[in-house]
Amino acid sequence: MKKLIYIATIIAGLFAASCEEVVNVDLNTAPPRLVIEASIDWVKGTDGSQQKIKLSTTTGYYNPAIPLVSGATVFITKADNTVFNFVETPGTGEYICNNFVPEVGGTYTLTVVYNGQTYTSTETLNPVPDITNVIQDNEGGFLNEDIEVRFFFQDEPVVENYYLIRFDTNRLPYPDYDVTDDQFFDGNEMFGFFSQEDLTAGDVVGIRLYGISERYYNYMGILISVSGGDGGGGPFATPPATVRGNIINQTNEANYPLGYFRLSEVSTINYTIQ
């Protein structure tokens, strides 16, 4: 019996040791694609003149650095042919415009020229209602043990509205996103909520509500699902399809970029946990 126990202990030790080994998997790396992060946010209470577009490329899974793109030509054209140029801060891949003029309902066309190829997309700047109230519930979550923050806003009637919600807190390493629409709440008061078991008095929760298009609503819904933000995905989840944005390569359509061109009015508020 002692011998059997000894052998079993050795086997268990070997099994535990094997679980600690790092397994390097050879992965196929596709040719790099241009990634265009073009989110134009007009925060209420500001003139919206300062905007940023970021360019990078895809890279291998094990590469810790994201390749930045310099030397591109980036501009946005308004429907009245007003052109807003975005100039790169040298070596950052960030292209800045300091004289942008946002207009709710206005139509804008993004143009990016890089490596002899031209990428374009046309979108409308979507409005958003004000955040009217924020309340705190100390018995939130599924087990009634989390602090829950709930904010409210008034949906505009008759029109189909779509919203992106973002929460920021130092309790999370990255923002928490959600999307919603007014299909069952048209013209009524709507709300979004955020709960986290580690929140304590004095913590600040940043709340941002964006007005978005139906297409962007669908796009973000897929991304949130794949990333596990709705509990249905995870880091190893397989996307149901290639998550394509709304930017088209006019030179070579097959070499499409990743990313999205979006323009939104934004309501913001910071809430301090009581």
C-alpha positions as CSV (number, residue, x, y, z in Angstrom):
1,M,0.0,0.0,0.0
2,K,2.8,2.4,0.9
3,K,4.4,1.6,-2.5
4,L,1.2,2.4,-4.3
5,I,0.8,5.7,-2.5
6,Y,4.4,6.6,-3.3
7,I,3.9,5.8,-7.0
8,A,0.7,7.8,-7.1
9,T,2.5,10.7,-5.5
10,I,5.2,10.6,-8.1
11,I,2.6,10.5,-10.9
12,A,0.7,13.4,-9.4
13,G,3.9,15.4,-9.1
14,L,4.9,14.8,-12.7
15,F,1.4,15.8,-13.9
16,A,1.5,19.0,-11.9
17,A,5.0,19.8,-13.3
18,S,3.7,19.2,-16.8
19,C,0.9,21.7,-16.3
20,E,3.4,24.4,-15.6
21,E,5.3,24.0,-19.0
22,V,4.9,26.9,-21.5
23,V,3.7,25.6,-24.8
24,N,4.7,27.7,-27.8
25,V,2.2,27.2,-30.7
26,D,3.2,28.0,-34.2
27,L,0.6,30.3,-35.6
28,N,0.1,31.4,-39.2
29,T,0.5,35.2,-39.5
30,A,-1.5,36.9,-42.2
31,P,0.0,39.9,-44.1
32,P,-0.5,43.1,-42.1
33,R,-3.7,45.1,-42.7
34,L,-4.1,48.8,-42.0
35,V,-6.1,49.5,-38.9
36,I,-8.0,52.8,-38.9
37,E,-9.4,54.1,-35.5
38,A,-11.5,57.0,-36.6
39,S,-14.0,57.9,-33.8
40,I,-15.1,61.5,-34.0
41,D,-16.6,62.3,-30.6
42,W,-18.4,65.6,-30.0
43,V,-18.7,65.8,-26.2
44,K,-21.6,68.0,-25.1
45,G,-20.4,71.3,-23.7
46,T,-17.3,71.5,-26.0
47,D,-16.8,72.9,-29.5
48,G,-15.6,69.5,-30.7
49,S,-12.8,71.1,-32.7
50,Q,-10.0,68.8,-31.4
51,Q,-10.2,65.3,-32.9
52,K,-7.8,62.4,-33.4
53,I,-7.5,59.5,-35.8
54,K,-5.0,56.7,-35.1
55,L,-3.4,54.4,-37.7
56,S,-1.6,51.2,-37.1
57,T,-1.3,47.7,-38.7
58,T,-2.1,44.2,-37.6
59,T,0.8,42.1,-36.4
60,G,1.6,38.6,-35.1
61,Y,-0.1,37.2,-32.0
62,Y,3.2,37.1,-30.0
63,N,4.4,40.5,-31.0
64,P,3.9,42.8,-27.9
65,A,4.2,46.0,-29.9
66,I,1.5,47.4,-32.2
67,P,3.1,48.8,-35.4
68,L,2.2,52.5,-35.8
69,V,1.6,54.0,-39.2
70,S,3.4,57.2,-40.2
71,G,3.4,59.2,-43.4
72,A,-0.2,58.8,-44.3
73,T,-2.5,61.6,-45.7
74,V,-5.7,61.9,-43.6
75,F,-8.6,64.3,-44.0
76,I,-12.3,64.5,-43.5
77,T,-14.6,66.3,-46.0
78,K,-17.9,67.7,-44.9
79,A,-20.9,67.7,-47.3
80,D,-20.4,71.4,-48.1
81,N,-16.8,70.5,-49.3
82,T,-15.1,71.9,-46.2
83,V,-11.9,69.9,-45.7
84,F,-10.4,69.1,-42.2
85,N,-6.8,68.0,-42.4
86,F,-5.4,65.6,-39.7
87,V,-1.7,66.0,-39.2
88,E,0.4,63.3,-37.5
89,T,2.2,64.0,-34.3
90,P,5.6,62.7,-35.5
91,G,6.3,59.0,-34.8
92,T,3.0,58.4,-33.0
93,G,0.6,57.2,-35.6
94,E,-1.9,59.8,-34.2
95,Y,-3.3,62.3,-36.7
96,I,-4.7,65.5,-35.1
97,C,-7.2,68.1,-36.3
98,N,-7.6,71.3,-34.2
99,N,-10.3,73.0,-36.3
100,F,-13.0,70.3,-36.9
101,V,-16.6,71.6,-37.0
102,P,-19.1,69.0,-35.9
103,E,-22.8,69.2,-36.9
104,V,-25.5,66.9,-35.7
105,G,-27.0,65.2,-38.8
106,G,-24.1,66.4,-40.9
107,T,-22.5,64.0,-43.5
108,Y,-18.7,63.5,-43.5
109,T,-16.4,61.5,-45.7
110,L,-13.1,60.1,-44.3
111,T,-10.1,59.7,-46.7
112,V,-6.9,58.0,-45.8
113,V,-4.1,57.6,-48.4
114,Y,-1.3,55.2,-47.4
115,N,1.2,53.2,-49.4
116,G,-0.4,54.2,-52.7
117,Q,-3.8,53.0,-51.7
118,T,-6.9,55.2,-50.8
119,Y,-9.4,54.3,-48.1
120,T,-12.7,56.1,-47.8
121,S,-15.9,56.0,-45.7
122,T,-19.0,58.2,-45.4
123,E,-21.0,58.6,-42.2
124,T,-23.4,60.9,-40.4
125,L,-22.9,62.5,-37.0
126,N,-25.5,61.0,-34.7
127,P,-27.2,62.9,-31.8
128,V,-27.6,61.7,-28.2
129,P,-29.8,62.8,-25.3
130,D,-28.5,64.2,-22.0
131,I,-27.8,62.0,-19.0
132,T,-30.5,63.2,-16.6
133,N,-29.8,61.2,-13.4
134,V,-27.5,58.7,-11.7
135,I,-28.4,56.5,-8.8
136,Q,-26.4,54.0,-6.7
137,D,-27.6,50.6,-5.4
138,N,-25.4,48.8,-2.9
139,E,-27.3,45.5,-3.4
140,G,-26.8,45.1,-7.1
141,G,-25.5,42.2,-9.2
142,F,-26.8,38.7,-9.5
143,L,-26.1,38.0,-5.8
144,N,-27.1,41.4,-4.5
145,E,-23.6,41.9,-3.2
146,D,-22.2,44.4,-5.8
147,I,-22.4,48.2,-6.0
148,E,-24.4,49.1,-9.0
149,V,-24.5,52.5,-10.7
150,R,-27.5,53.2,-13.0
151,F,-27.9,56.3,-15.2
152,F,-31.0,57.5,-17.0
153,F,-31.7,59.4,-20.3
154,Q,-34.8,60.3,-22.3
155,D,-35.1,58.6,-25.7
156,E,-36.3,60.7,-28.6
157,P,-39.7,59.4,-29.9
158,V,-40.6,58.2,-33.4
159,V,-36.9,58.0,-34.5
160,E,-35.0,54.7,-34.3
161,N,-32.1,55.3,-31.9
162,Y,-29.0,53.3,-31.2
163,Y,-26.6,53.9,-28.3
164,L,-23.1,52.9,-27.2
165,I,-22.4,53.0,-23.5
166,R,-18.9,53.2,-21.9
167,F,-17.9,52.9,-18.3
168,D,-14.4,53.7,-17.0
169,T,-13.1,53.0,-13.5
170,N,-9.7,52.3,-12.0
171,R,-11.1,49.0,-10.8
172,L,-10.9,47.7,-14.4
173,P,-7.8,47.6,-16.6
174,Y,-9.9,48.7,-19.6
175,P,-13.3,50.3,-20.3
176,D,-16.5,48.4,-20.1
177,Y,-18.7,48.7,-23.2
178,D,-22.3,47.9,-24.1
179,V,-24.8,48.7,-26.9
180,T,-28.5,49.2,-26.7
181,D,-31.4,50.5,-28.8
182,D,-34.9,51.9,-28.3
183,Q,-36.9,49.1,-30.0
184,F,-39.0,48.5,-26.9
185,F,-38.5,51.9,-25.2
186,D,-39.2,54.4,-28.0
187,G,-39.9,57.8,-26.5
188,N,-39.5,56.6,-22.9
189,E,-36.9,57.0,-20.3
190,M,-34.1,54.5,-20.7
191,F,-31.1,53.5,-18.5
192,G,-27.8,51.8,-18.5
193,F,-26.0,50.2,-15.5
194,F,-22.7,49.1,-14.3
195,S,-21.9,46.8,-11.3
196,Q,-18.6,45.8,-9.8
197,E,-17.9,44.0,-6.6
198,D,-14.7,45.9,-5.9
199,L,-16.1,49.4,-6.0
200,T,-15.8,51.3,-2.8
201,A,-16.7,54.8,-1.5
202,G,-14.6,57.4,-3.3
203,D,-14.2,55.5,-6.5
204,V,-15.1,57.5,-9.6
205,V,-17.1,55.8,-12.4
206,G,-16.9,57.6,-15.7
207,I,-20.1,57.3,-17.8
208,R,-20.2,58.1,-21.6
209,L,-23.3,57.7,-23.8
210,Y,-22.8,57.9,-27.5
211,G,-25.4,58.3,-30.3
212,I,-24.5,55.7,-33.0
213,S,-25.9,54.3,-36.3
214,E,-27.6,51.0,-36.6
215,R,-24.7,49.6,-38.6
216,Y,-22.2,50.6,-35.9
217,Y,-24.6,49.1,-33.3
218,N,-24.4,45.7,-35.1
219,Y,-20.6,46.0,-35.5
220,M,-20.0,46.7,-31.8
221,G,-22.4,44.0,-30.8
222,I,-20.3,41.5,-32.6
223,L,-17.0,42.8,-31.1
224,I,-18.4,42.8,-27.6
225,S,-19.7,39.3,-28.0
226,V,-16.4,38.0,-29.3
227,S,-14.4,39.7,-26.6
228,G,-16.6,38.2,-23.9
229,G,-18.1,41.5,-22.8
230,D,-21.6,39.9,-22.8
231,G,-20.4,36.7,-21.2
232,G,-20.7,34.8,-24.4
233,G,-17.2,35.0,-25.7
234,G,-13.6,35.1,-24.4
235,P,-10.0,35.5,-25.5
236,F,-10.2,32.2,-27.5
237,A,-13.7,32.6,-28.9
238,T,-14.0,32.2,-32.7
239,P,-15.6,35.2,-34.5
240,P,-18.7,34.1,-36.4
241,A,-17.3,36.0,-39.4
242,T,-14.6,38.6,-40.2
243,V,-15.6,41.7,-38.3
244,R,-15.6,44.2,-41.2
245,G,-16.0,47.9,-40.6
246,N,-17.4,50.6,-43.0
247,I,-14.1,51.7,-44.5
248,I,-13.5,50.7,-48.2
249,N,-10.1,50.4,-50.0
250,Q,-10.9,52.2,-53.3
251,T,-7.6,51.0,-54.8
252,N,-7.9,47.3,-54.0
253,E,-11.2,46.3,-52.4
254,A,-9.8,42.9,-51.4
255,N,-7.2,44.6,-49.2
256,Y,-9.8,46.0,-46.9
257,P,-8.7,47.8,-43.6
258,L,-9.9,47.0,-40.1
259,G,-11.6,49.6,-37.9
260,Y,-14.5,51.9,-38.3
261,F,-15.4,55.6,-39.1
262,R,-17.9,56.8,-36.6
263,L,-19.2,60.3,-35.6
264,S,-21.1,60.7,-32.4
265,E,-22.5,63.3,-30.0
266,V,-21.5,62.2,-26.5
267,S,-23.1,62.8,-23.1
268,T,-20.6,62.3,-20.2
269,I,-20.8,62.4,-16.4
270,N,-18.5,61.3,-13.6
271,Y,-20.1,59.6,-10.6
272,T,-18.4,59.3,-7.2
273,I,-19.3,56.1,-5.3
274,Q,-20.9,57.0,-1.9
